[in-house]
Amino acid sequence: MRPLLDMGALAELPGLLDELAGFGAEEGGGVTRLLYTEPWRAAQLFLAERMQAAGLETRFDRAGNLYGRLQGSSPAEPVVLTGSHIDTVRSGGRYDGAYGVAAGLLAIAALKRVCGTPVRTLEVASFCEEEGSRFPLAYWGSGNATGVYDIGGGEDIADANGITLGDAMRAAGFGLVLQQPCLRRDIGAFVELHIEQGVALERTGRQIGLVEAIVGQRRYAVTLVGASNHAGTTPMSMRADALAGAAEMLALLETRARAAGDPLVATVGRLETLPGTPNVIPGEVRFTLDIRHDEEAELDVFCRETLAAFESVARSRGLGFEARCWLATEPAPMDAGLTRLLERACLARNFSARRMVSGAGHDAQLFAPVCPTAMLFVPSRGGVSHSPGEYSTPAQLMAGAAVLADCLYELGYEQEGRQ
């Protein structure tokens, strides 16, 4: 394999990311772009305009996923797809998700300029949602594209303000019968470029991370119900303190996760007490639980045993206990052939690379059961992600985009890349 594009062909990338970060920008430097909000909608329309300006055919599907298409000369051949998502966590950074979309757009645009029409159609996707920041579900965009979700399944899911996913979707101009269906059955390969969200590349001095697998995840909404009562007049022996029960569970969770060892991780990211008054014993507590591992059996055992231990704590304290699993993704191995193709692209450009497991979830894991899928990382300074402090240098960003472009060329234009 020989490098096809000069790095200068991707020089617009940092500027495009800066422009995209303007949609949902906050005074403190963060970006908040939640699914179906106005900043999200404006960002998708902006990207559609950039795709059209690059000569790509654009379309939105019913969920709000955006595609930019460079039609191939053999339309019967399956599509080579790249891309990521543009929604963010609250007060997130400017690279998570957006980098893969911007790099994919510019890589395909550069290939069009330099090489003309590919054999296989190339597409870049800006998936409408991945993070799960507004509604209690994640991967809504890629999930609809791969058949994991059904577009009609959002009527019973609401955000913190009680707005259902279906209503939010329609308010943003999507979810309409006349719009194109979401499910894709024509994808032959999917390649996603992303910042690492960890420190392995930075600490080892490697330029590119080649993902061999993405961890599986379980996310739960846990509710404990006790009894609210006066903080001064209720004896300790007569309390059904939901927060005290939650505190015992959180300590138990950390002990169990540390004992399980790497790569298992367990996190409580949100905790809410009701009624939330200083002089009232909390009668109800709600918290989230996020557990991850790259081995399905280990993940299942840890979740099952941890929830059983939580239930035992609740029972001993006289508390009602409910744990609702709202996300369950299996560990997703990446395609070995595509990973080797990315590795050859790195070698051809003299980029140092390492193989690794992704501890974060990505759209790629939804595509892995559907088509050959690969993923590559570039370093993120200090391993920071989901934060205004997210940063990768222009050289790092363009290096990843160049490897992506080389891969897309092999898959889209070269016969041997299609084997």
N, C-alpha and C positions, 0 to 999 in steps of 0.2 A: 504494500500500500504506500502511495506517495501522497503527501499533503497537497491538496488541490487549491485551497484558498489562502491568500496572504492574510495575515492578521488584520491588516488595514481594512479589509472588506467588512470587518465586524466592529470598526471603530465607533460606530454610532451607539453601541450597546450601553455604556455608562450613562450617556445622555438620555436614552430612551427610558432607562430605569428611573432616572431623576424626574422625567416628565410624568411617568406613571405614578410615582410617589406623591405627586401633587393632588391626586384624587384620594381624599380622606386624610390629608396631611394635618397634623396637630402642632400646636405651638412648641411643644417640647421636643419635636423632632420625630415623633412616632407617626404611624399610619394606621388608621382604623377604617377598614373597608369591609363591612359586613354584608352578607348575602342579601341581595335585593334592596339594599339601601340606595340612596341617590349617588353617593360616591362610587359605589360598586357599579351601578348602571352607567354612570358617566365614563368610568374607566373601560368598561367593555365596548362602549361606542367609540371611544378614542382608539382602542386597539383595532376595531373594525376598520376605521378610517386609515390607520397605518397599514393594515393588510391590503386594503384596496389600492393605496398609493404604491405599494410594492408589486402590484399586478396580480395579486392573489384573488381568487373567487371567495367571497365571504358568505357565511350564513350562520344564523342562530338556530338552535333547536328549541324545543318546547320548554326545556328547563332553564334556558339561558346560556348554555354552553356555546361558545363562539369558535368557529373553524375558519381557517384561511387555507385555501386549496390551490396547489400547483398541479394541474391535471397532467397525468402521464399519457404517453403514446399508446399504452396497452391498458385500456380502461377495465378489462376483465381481471387484471392483476389486483391483488389486495393492496390496500392503502398502507403506506408507511406514515405513522403518526408520531409527532412529538408534541411537547407542551407541558403545562402544569396548571396551577390555579392562580386566581388573582384576589380571592378573599383573604383577609388577614385575621389574626387575633386582635384583641383590643390593644391599642397602643403598640402595635407590632413594628417590624422593620420594613425596609423597602426591597429586600431581595428574596425572602422566602416565597416561593411560588412564582412571583412576578419574573424572577430571573429566567426560569425555564421557558416562560411564555415569550419574553422579549428575545432571548437567544434563539429560540426556535424560529421566530418570525424572521429575524435578520439572517439566520443561516439559510433558510429556504429562499429568501429574497436574493441573497448573494449567489446561491447555486443557480437560480433562474438567470441572473445576469451573465454569469460566466459560462454555464453549461447548457442553457436553454431548456428544452423540454425533457423531463425524465422519462424513463420507461414506466416505472411504477409511480402512481400519484403520491405526492408528498403533501402532508397537511400539518399545520400547527394548530393546537387547541388551547383556548383559554377557558379552562373549566370553571364553572360558576361558583363552586364551593368545595372546600376540602377540610377546613379547620374545625368545624363544629362550634364556632364562636357565638353564633346567634341562636341557632336552634339545637335541641339535643339530638343531633345526628351529625355524622361527618361523611365526606365523600359523596355529597348529593350530586355533584356534577358528573364525575367519572362513574359513580354508581348507577346513574340513569343511562349512561352511555353503554355500560357493560351488562345491564339487566339485573344488577343487584337491587336496585330500587325501581319502583313503578311511579310514574309521574303523578298518579292519583293518590299516592300514599301520604301526602303532606297535609291532609285536612284535619288530622287529630294531633298534630305536632305544633306546639306554640312556643314563642319566645318569652322572655321575661315580662313583656308587656301584654301578653295574652293574644298577640297577633299570630294567626296560624301560618304555617309555611305556605299553604295554598293561597291564602289571601295576599300574603306578601309577594308571592310569585306573580299573581295576576296584577297587583298594583304596579309592579315593575314592567308590565307589558308581556309577560310570558304565561305559560300554562294554558295556551289557547289551542283549540282543536285544529285550527287552520295552520298552525306552525308545524314545522317538520318534526317527526318523531325522534326520540332521543337514542333509542337502541341502535348500536352499530354492529353489523354483522360482516363488515367489509374490511376490517383491520387485520393486516398481515404482520405488523410489528409495531411496538410502542417503545420509545426511548425518552426518558425523562432526565433533564439536567436540573440540578438543585445545589444550593449551598449545603455544606455538610451538616450543620447544626451540632457540631461536636468539635473536639480539639485534636483528633487523631492525625489529620493531615498536617495541621500546623506544627504539631510537636514532632512529627517524623520528617518534616521538610518535603513532603510529597505534594505534587501539583494537582493530581487527579485521584479521586477515589472511585474504584470500580465496585459497585454494590453486588454482592453475591446473594444476599437475602434481605428481606425486610421483616422485622419482628411482627409477631401477632399481638393484638391488643384486646383487652376487655375493659370496657368503661361501664361503670355502674352509677346509678343514682340511689343513694342510701337514705332512708328516712327512719328516725327513731322517735317514738312517741311516748312521753312520760306524762307528768302532770305539772302544770304551772301553779305556783303558790308563792306566798309571801316569803321573801328571803330572810326576814328577821324572826318570823313566828313559827316557821316549820322546822322541827328538829331534824338533824341530819339523818337520824335513823328512820324517819318517816317520809323521806323524799324519793321521788321518782324523777331524778334529774337527768334529762336527756343529754345534756352537754357533758356531764361527768361520764356517762356511758360512752359517748363519742370519744372523749379523751382517752379512755381505757382502750378503745378499739384502735385509735391512731397509734398509740404506743405499741400495741400488740402487732400492728401492721409493720411498723418499722423493724421490730425485733425479728419477725418472721422473714421479711425481705432480706435483711442483712444475713440471716442464717442461710437463706437459699443461695446467696452469692450471685456474682455476675454470670450471665447478663440480665438476670431478672431485675426489674425495677418496679416500684409501687409508689403511687403518689396520690395524696388528697389535695386537690387543687382549689376546691371551693367548699366553704363551710358557712352555713347560715343557721342562726339560732332564733327561735321564736318563743316569746314575743319580742325578745331583744331589748329588754328593759333592765337597767342596772339592779333594781331591787326586787326582781321577779325571777324565780327559779325557771330555767328554760324548760318548757313543756314539750318542745319539738325541736329536733335538729335535722338538717338535711346536709349531706356532703357528697362530693363526687369521689369516685375511686377509679384510678387508672393503673392497670397492671399490664406489663409487657415482657415478652420472652421470645426467643427465636425458635424454641422447640414447643410444638403444640401440646404434647403430652405434659411437659413440665408446667406450661401455662395453665392447662386445665386443672391439674392437681392443686397447684398453689391457690387458684381462685376458689375451687370447691372447698378446700380445707380452711382457707381464710374466712370465707363467708360463714362456714359452720362455727368457727371460733367466735365470730361477731355475734351470731345468733345466741350462742351460749352466754356471752357477756350480757346481752339484752335480757335474756331470760332470768339471769341471776339478779338483775336490777329491777325486774318488773317492768320492762320497757317493751313497747311494740316495736317490731323490726321488719323492715322491707328493703330488699335490694333488687332494683330493676336494672337488668343489663340492657343498655341502649346502643351499645356498639360491640360487635364481636368480629374481629378480623383474624384470619389464620396467618401464620408465618408464610411469607411469599418468596420462594426461591426465584432468582432471576435466570434468564435463559443463558446457558453456558456458551452457546455459539455467538450470541450478540455481545456477551461480555468479552469474549476473546477478540471480536472485531474492534471493540473500543480499546482494548489493550494494544492491538496492533497500531491503531491510530495514534495512541500515546507514544509508542516506540518510534513511529515514523517522524514524529515532531520532537523527539528527544525530551518528552515530558515524563517526569518521574510519576509513577502510579503505585497504588497499593490496593489490594482487594480487602473488602471490609463488609461488615453487616450494618445495616441502618437501624438504629434504635428508635427512629421516628417513623411514623406512618406517612405514606405518600400515595398519590393517585396510581403510581405504577403497580402497587399491590392489587388493585382492582383489575388491572389488565393482565396480570400474570397468569390467571387461570384461563384467559380467553385467547391470548396470542403470545408469541415470543416477545419478551419484555426485558428491557435493560435499563439501568440507572447509573448515572455518574455524578460525582460530587466535585466541587471546588472548595478550598478552605474558607472558613469564616473566622475572622479575627477573634481570638480568645474562645472560640467555640460558641459565641453568642448568637442566639436566634430568638425569634418571637419577642424582639426588644428593639427600641430605637437605636441601640448600640450595635445592631447588626452591620457588619462591614466586610466586604471583600474588595481587594484592589482591582482597578481596571484591568491590569495584566492578568490577574487570576480569572476574572470574569470572561475575558476574551479567550483565554486558553481553553476553558471549558466549552465555550461556544465553537471554537475551532475544531475540537475533537468531535463534538456533536455534528458539525457540518461534514466532516470527513466520513462519519458513520452514515449519515443520511445520503451522501453521495454513493457510497458503496451499496446501500440498500436500494436506492432509487434509480441509479444510472448504470451500475456495473452488473453484469450477469453473475459473476462469482459472488457478489454480495447478496444475491437472492437465493442462494442455495440453503 
